Amino acid sequence: MSNVIQFPVRPAEPDPSLDIDLYTAVDVAIRDLRDIAMRLRGDESGQAQAEQCLDMLSRALENALAVG
């Protein structure tokens, strides 16, 4: 059984003391994974793993944004 971590509600104004927020970090990770998956074209298992991770992060970000 897996543990599901709930994203907290995003504050209206970002805290200026924070280096990066979770939404931005996930968005950047999605972009980076897309690039990594493209470079792994010769490594089928590596590419599949990157694409699965990309899909998971994309769904998590979409769900978190839909909630607020």
PyMOL commands that set and color helices and strands:
alter all, ss='L'
color gray80, all
select helices_A, chain A and resi 22-39+44-67
alter helices_A, ss='H'
color red, helices_A
deselect
rebuild
show_as cartoon
